[in-house]
């Protein structure tokens, strides 16, 4: 007895008292265009199924497509790229690239993650008109996946009249016939527009063309169960094909209207959230700007304070130097005064000595005059000669003594100046105060513009492919499908549906 059901994303669990049963929700009929899906929940569940089929290689995707798909997987799961959070090794244990693809290249798991993250970083929606939320990323994933050749194709093993084993592919576009070697390169196809009726009897399957002039398209299977499955897939896909070419029913119109209103409501919510996000970013920007200005003010204040402190220290040093200079000037002035007084005294003594010398010279001249007078008088009278001679000798003795004394006096040197005048040069230092630097600079208000798409999707795939090509291993595992790169899916469809129906049927029977 079922007690409860629990849903966790793409998995639903039915629990009873004793056990838990795991169910997978799968889409049976794939749409021809994923944009035909109406409800968001349908798109989400379909995205989960397609992603699981690509990772398990039920749907084959080349390596470059796998990298691009993985980048949209990260966008759908984590939202916009954040370089601080989304780094190599921080994305959990989620499988991003199929194991078979990883084994074909000389890349580690970290190397694959780095390649995926490089493309993931380009999906950021900052500054973009398009809302790149989970629904957008999942739709981008599905739009890339639907261009894969094996997308939405169910393969069945059949045989033609000659007993040749072939693959029958059934999808939303029609029937495809491929050889056993590769399911990616169909040889012929029959669009649903060329099919009128489908039926089987025992192991024989018959498809009647819309043009009754053409023979029936017949093939064989190994059991009836396979025919029933083929019939279900053909009927369901053919019915959806006819519906796409008719007006929408009331139910579909109601669903589309509901989806339109829901999309409008989400758009309003996204705009509100975006407005709040931008307001928050503006507040954070202003806060960062104020913090930056505050840090500049603090740095300028510290710088000014350091300069003021250095100026005060220089002023104290100059003040001490001025004090010492004043004391030294007073001392030198005192020494200069004393020197001037000593010079004056010496000069006075010199003047006094000069006056005495002059007086001695005059006295000597007088004595010489007296001696001459005495000599002349000696010649006058003979009678007084002896007396005068005695007196002359005495006078000569006295003259001799006077001359010795005069010579002694004249040999005394005049005193020179006993001190030199000392000059002092007082050097003054002029302290110049630097102007304060401008403290606040205007901060750039513009932010980096967000990354835009660099090129078209095909060019992106070529870039990824050229990056991986050099790392490809020499040998590919035998179970890996061979990749045909000569034409894309839609070129293949045009090729295999070319020509008349009868010629394609005849070609099928001839295989």
C-alpha positions in Angstrom: 0.0 0.0 0.0 1.4 3.4 -1.0 1.8 5.7 2.0 3.6 8.8 0.6 5.5 10.1 -2.4 8.6 12.3 -2.2 10.1 14.3 -5.1 13.7 15.4 -5.3 14.3 17.1 -8.6 14.2 14.5 -11.3 13.6 11.6 -9.0 10.3 10.4 -7.4 10.2 7.9 -4.5 7.1 5.9 -3.5 7.3 4.7 0.0 5.3 2.2 2.0 5.8 0.7 5.4 8.7 -1.6 4.4 10.5 -0.4 1.2 11.2 2.5 -1.1 10.8 2.3 -4.8 12.8 4.6 -7.1 11.0 5.9 -10.2 12.4 7.9 -13.1 10.1 10.3 -15.0 10.9 10.0 -18.7 9.5 11.6 -21.8 8.3 9.1 -24.4 7.8 11.4 -27.4 10.4 14.1 -28.1 9.3 17.5 -29.5 10.6 18.5 -32.9 11.5 21.9 -31.5 12.1 22.3 -27.8 10.6 25.8 -28.0 7.2 24.1 -28.5 7.3 23.1 -24.8 4.9 25.2 -22.9 5.2 24.8 -19.1 8.4 25.4 -17.2 8.1 22.2 -15.2 7.9 20.3 -18.4 11.0 22.0 -19.7 12.9 21.3 -16.5 12.0 17.6 -16.4 12.8 17.2 -20.1 16.2 19.0 -19.5 17.0 16.5 -16.7 16.2 13.5 -18.9 18.2 14.8 -21.9 21.2 15.6 -19.7 21.2 12.1 -18.2 21.0 10.5 -21.7 24.0 12.6 -22.9 26.1 11.8 -19.9 25.2 8.1 -20.2 26.0 8.3 -24.0 22.5 7.2 -25.0 22.6 10.4 -27.0 26.1 10.9 -28.6 27.6 14.3 -28.4 31.1 15.4 -29.6 33.6 16.6 -27.0 33.2 20.3 -27.8 29.4 20.0 -27.5 29.9 18.3 -24.1 32.0 21.2 -22.8 29.4 23.7 -23.9 26.5 21.7 -22.5 28.4 21.3 -19.2 28.9 25.1 -19.0 25.1 25.6 -19.2 24.6 22.9 -16.6 26.7 25.0 -14.2 24.8 28.1 -15.2 21.5 26.3 -14.4 22.7 25.0 -11.1 24.7 27.8 -9.6 23.5 30.9 -11.5 25.9 33.6 -12.5 29.6 32.8 -12.4 31.4 34.0 -9.3 35.2 33.7 -9.5 35.4 33.4 -5.7 33.1 30.4 -5.4 33.2 28.6 -8.7 36.8 27.3 -8.9 38.3 24.0 -10.0 37.7 21.4 -7.3 34.9 23.4 -5.7 32.0 22.2 -7.9 31.3 19.0 -5.9 31.3 15.5 -7.4 28.8 16.2 -10.1 29.6 14.6 -13.4 30.0 17.2 -16.1 31.6 15.3 -19.0 30.8 11.7 -20.1 33.4 9.2 -19.0 33.9 7.9 -22.6 34.7 11.5 -23.8 37.2 12.1 -20.9 39.0 8.9 -21.8 39.6 10.1 -25.4 41.7 13.1 -24.3 44.9 13.6 -22.3 43.1 15.8 -19.8 42.7 15.3 -16.0 39.4 15.9 -14.3 40.7 19.3 -13.2 41.6 20.1 -16.8 38.1 19.4 -18.0 36.6 21.4 -15.1 38.8 24.4 -16.1 37.6 24.2 -19.7 34.0 24.1 -18.6 34.5 27.0 -16.2 36.1 29.1 -18.9 32.9 28.9 -20.9 30.7 29.1 -17.8 32.2 32.5 -17.0 31.0 33.8 -20.4 27.3 33.2 -19.5 27.2 35.9 -16.9 24.0 38.0 -17.2 25.3 41.2 -15.5 24.4 44.1 -17.7 22.5 41.8 -20.1 18.9 42.4 -21.2 18.2 38.7 -21.2 17.4 37.1 -17.8 19.9 34.3 -17.6 18.2 32.3 -14.8 17.8 28.6 -14.5 15.1 28.4 -17.2 17.2 30.3 -19.6 20.2 28.1 -19.1 18.2 24.9 -19.4 16.6 26.1 -22.7 20.0 26.9 -24.0 21.1 23.4 -23.1 18.1 21.8 -24.9 18.5 24.0 -28.0 22.1 22.7 -28.3 21.1 19.1 -27.6 18.3 19.1 -30.2 20.9 19.7 -32.9 22.6 16.4 -32.1 21.9 13.6 -34.6 20.7 11.1 -32.0 18.5 13.5 -30.1 15.0 12.0 -29.6 15.6 9.0 -31.9 14.5 5.5 -30.7 16.4 2.7 -32.5 15.0 -0.7 -33.3 16.8 -3.6 -34.9 15.1 -4.7 -38.1 15.7 -6.6 -41.3 14.7 -5.9 -44.9 13.5 -8.6 -47.4 17.1 -9.7 -48.1 17.6 -10.3 -44.3 20.1 -7.5 -43.9 20.3 -6.2 -40.3 19.6 -2.5 -40.1 18.7 0.1 -37.5 15.2 1.8 -37.7 15.2 5.2 -36.0 11.9 6.7 -35.0 11.7 10.4 -34.0 9.5 13.5 -34.3 10.5 14.0 -37.9 10.0 10.5 -39.3 11.7 7.2 -39.9 15.5 6.8 -40.4 17.4 3.8 -41.8 21.0 3.4 -40.7 23.6 0.6 -41.1 24.7 -1.4 -38.1 28.1 0.2 -37.9 26.9 3.7 -37.0 23.6 5.1 -35.8 24.8 8.6 -36.5 24.9 8.4 -40.3 21.5 7.4 -41.7 21.3 6.4 -45.3 17.6 7.2 -46.1 14.6 8.7 -44.3 10.8 8.9 -44.7 9.2 12.0 -43.2 5.8 11.7 -41.5 4.3 13.7 -44.4 5.0 10.7 -46.7 3.4 8.1 -44.3 -0.3 7.4 -44.5 -0.8 4.2 -42.5 1.2 1.9 -40.1 0.4 -1.7 -39.2 2.1 -5.0 -38.4 1.2 -8.7 -38.6 3.3 -11.1 -36.6 6.9 -10.1 -37.2 6.1 -8.2 -40.4 5.8 -4.5 -40.3 4.1 -2.5 -43.1 4.1 1.3 -43.7 1.8 2.6 -46.5 3.1 5.8 -48.2 0.8 8.8 -48.7 1.2 8.3 -52.4 -0.7 5.1 -53.1 1.2 4.6 -56.4 4.3 3.8 -54.3 4.9 0.3 -53.0 4.6 -0.4 -49.3 7.6 0.0 -47.1 8.0 -3.4 -45.3 10.5 -4.7 -42.9 10.8 -7.5 -40.3 11.6 -7.8 -36.6 12.7 -10.7 -34.4 9.6 -10.6 -32.1 6.1 -9.2 -31.9 7.0 -7.1 -28.8 9.4 -5.0 -30.8 6.6 -4.4 -33.4 4.3 -3.2 -30.7 6.9 -0.8 -29.5 7.6 0.5 -33.0 3.9 0.9 -33.6 3.4 2.9 -30.4 6.4 5.2 -31.3 5.2 5.7 -34.9 1.6 6.4 -34.0 2.5 8.8 -31.2 5.1 10.8 -33.2 2.8 10.8 -36.3 -0.1 12.2 -34.3 2.1 14.9 -32.8 3.3 15.7 -36.3 -0.3 16.2 -37.5 -1.1 18.3 -34.4 1.7 20.7 -35.2 0.1 21.5 -38.5 -3.3 22.3 -37.0 -4.6 25.1 -34.9 -4.1 24.8 -31.2 -6.8 23.2 -29.2 -8.6 25.0 -26.4 -6.5 23.1 -23.8 -3.2 24.0 -25.5 -4.4 27.7 -25.9 -5.2 27.7 -22.2 -1.8 26.2 -21.3 -0.1 28.8 -23.5 -2.0 31.6 -21.9 -1.2 30.3 -18.4 2.4 30.0 -19.3 2.4 33.5 -20.8 1.0 34.9 -17.6 3.4 32.9 -15.5 6.3 34.1 -17.6 5.0 37.7 -17.2 4.8 37.2 -13.4 8.3 35.8 -13.2 9.5 38.6 -15.3 8.0 41.1 -12.9 9.6 39.2 -10.0 13.0 39.1 -11.8 12.8 42.8 -12.5 12.0 43.4 -8.8 14.9 41.2 -7.7 17.2 42.8 -10.3 16.2 46.3 -9.0 16.9 45.2 -5.4 20.2 43.6 -6.5 21.3 46.8 -8.3 20.2 48.9 -5.3 22.2 46.6 -3.0 25.2 46.8 -5.3 24.9 50.6 -5.4 24.8 50.7 -1.6 27.9 48.4 -1.5 29.6 50.5 -4.1 28.9 53.7 -2.1 30.1 52.0 1.0 33.3 50.9 -0.7 33.7 54.4 -2.0 33.3 55.9 1.4 35.6 53.3 3.0 38.2 54.1 0.3 37.8 57.9 1.0 38.0 57.2 4.7 41.2 55.2 4.2 42.7 58.0 2.1 41.7 60.6 4.7 43.3 58.5 7.4 46.4 58.0 5.4 46.6 61.8 4.7 46.0 62.5 8.4 48.8 60.2 9.4 51.1 61.7 6.8 50.2 65.2 8.0 50.7 64.2 11.6 54.1 62.7 10.8 55.1 65.9 9.1 53.8 68.0 12.0 55.8 65.9 14.4 58.9 66.2 12.3 58.4 70.0 12.1 58.0 70.2 15.9 61.2 68.1 16.4 63.0 70.4 13.9 61.7 73.5 15.7 63.0 72.2 19.0 66.4 71.4 17.5 66.5 74.9 15.9 65.4 76.5 19.2 68.3 74.7 21.0 70.7 75.8 18.3 69.5 79.4 18.6 70.0 79.3 22.3 73.5 77.9 21.9 74.3 80.5 19.3 73.0 83.3 21.5 75.2 82.1 24.4 78.2 81.8 22.1 77.5 85.3 20.7 77.4 86.7 24.2 80.7 85.0 25.1 82.4 86.2 21.9 81.1 89.7 22.4 82.6 89.6 25.9 85.9 88.3 24.5 85.8 91.0 21.8 85.3 93.7 24.5 88.2 92.5 26.5 90.3 92.3 23.4 89.5 95.9 22.5 90.4 97.0 26.0 93.7 95.1 25.9 94.5 96.7 22.5 93.7 100.2 23.9 96.0 99.6 26.9 98.8 98.4 24.7 98.4 101.3 22.4 98.5 103.7 25.5 101.7 102.0 26.7 103.2 102.3 23.3 102.4 106.0 23.1 104.0 106.5 26.6 107.1 104.7 25.5 107.4 106.8 22.4 107.2 110.0 24.4 110.0 108.8 26.7 112.1 107.9 23.7 111.7 111.3 22.2 112.7 113.0 25.5 115.9 110.8 25.7 116.8 111.7 22.1 116.4 115.4 22.8 118.6 115.1 25.9 121.3 113.3 24.0 121.3 116.0 21.4 121.6 118.6 24.1 124.6 116.7 25.6 126.2 116.5 22.2 125.8 120.2 21.8 127.4 120.8 25.2 130.3 118.6 24.2 130.9 120.5 21.0 130.7 123.8 22.9 133.3 122.4 25.4 135.6 121.4 22.6 135.4 124.7 21.0 136.1 126.5 24.3 139.2 124.3 24.8 140.7 125.8 21.7 140.0 129.3 23.0 142.4 129.4 25.9 145.5 127.4 26.2 145.6 128.1 29.8 142.4 126.3 30.5 143.3 123.3 28.3 144.2 120.9 31.0 141.1 121.7 33.0 139.0 121.5 30.0 140.6 118.3 28.9 139.8 116.8 32.3 136.3 118.1 32.1 136.0 116.8 28.5 137.1 113.3 29.5 134.6 113.4 32.3 132.0 114.6 29.9 132.9 111.8 27.4 132.5 109.3 30.2 129.2 110.6 31.0 128.3 110.6 27.3 129.4 107.0 27.1 127.2 106.1 30.0 124.3 108.0 28.5 124.7 106.3 25.1 124.7 102.8 26.7 121.6 103.7 28.6 120.0 105.0 25.4 120.9 101.8 23.5 119.3 99.7 26.2 116.2 101.8 26.0 115.9 101.7 22.2 116.4 97.9 22.1 113.1 97.3 24.0 110.4 96.2 21.5 107.1 97.8 21.4 104.3 95.6 22.5 102.1 94.2 19.7 98.5 93.5 19.9 97.8 90.7 22.4 94.4 89.4 20.9 92.7 89.1 17.6 89.2 89.9 17.0 87.1 86.7 16.4 84.2 86.9 14.1 81.1 84.6 14.3 78.9 83.7 11.6 75.4 82.9 12.7 73.7 80.7 10.2 70.0 80.7 10.2 67.8 77.8 9.0 64.6 78.6 7.4 62.0 76.0 8.0 59.6 75.6 5.0 56.2 73.9 5.6 55.0 71.8 2.7 51.5 72.2 1.5 49.1 69.3 2.3 48.4 67.0 -0.6 44.9 66.8 -1.8 43.2 64.1 0.3 40.3 62.9 -1.8 40.4 61.8 -5.4 37.3 61.0 -7.4 36.6 57.3 -7.7 35.5 56.0 -11.1 31.8 55.4 -11.0 31.6 53.2 -14.0 31.9 49.4 -13.6 33.3 46.9 -16.0 30.8 46.1 -18.7 29.8 42.5 -18.6 31.1 39.9 -21.1 29.2 39.7 -24.3 29.0 36.8 -26.6 32.3 36.8 -28.6 31.0 34.9 -31.6 28.3 32.6 -32.9 27.8 29.1 -31.4 29.4 27.3 -34.2 32.5 29.5 -33.8 32.5 28.7 -30.1 32.4 25.0 -30.7 35.3 25.3 -33.2 37.3 27.1 -30.5 36.6 24.4 -28.0 37.3 21.7 -30.6 40.6 23.2 -31.6 41.6 23.4 -27.9 40.8 19.7 -27.3 42.2 18.4 -30.6 45.8 18.6 -29.5 45.0 16.6 -26.4 43.2 13.8 -28.1 44.6 10.3 -27.6 45.8 8.2 -30.5 43.3 5.3 -30.1 39.6 5.5 -29.4 37.8 2.7 -27.6 36.0 0.3 -29.9 32.6 0.8 -28.2 32.7 4.6 -28.8 30.5 5.7 -31.7 32.4 7.1 -34.7 32.0 10.8 -35.1 31.1 12.1 -38.6 31.9 15.8 -39.0 31.3 16.1 -42.7 27.8 17.4 -42.2 25.5 18.5 -39.4 22.1 17.1 -38.5 20.0 19.2 -40.8 22.4 18.7 -43.8 22.0 15.0 -43.2 18.2 15.3 -43.1 18.1 17.1 -46.4 20.4 14.4 -47.9 18.5 11.4 -46.8 15.1 12.7 -47.7 16.1 13.8 -51.2 14.6 12.1 -54.2 11.3 10.3 -54.6 9.8 8.0 -52.0 9.8 5.0 -54.4 13.5 5.3 -55.1 14.2 5.4 -51.3 12.0 2.4 -50.7 13.8 0.5 -53.5 17.1 1.5 -52.1 16.0 0.1 -48.7 15.0 -3.2 -50.2 18.3 -3.5 -52.0 20.5 -3.2 -48.9 
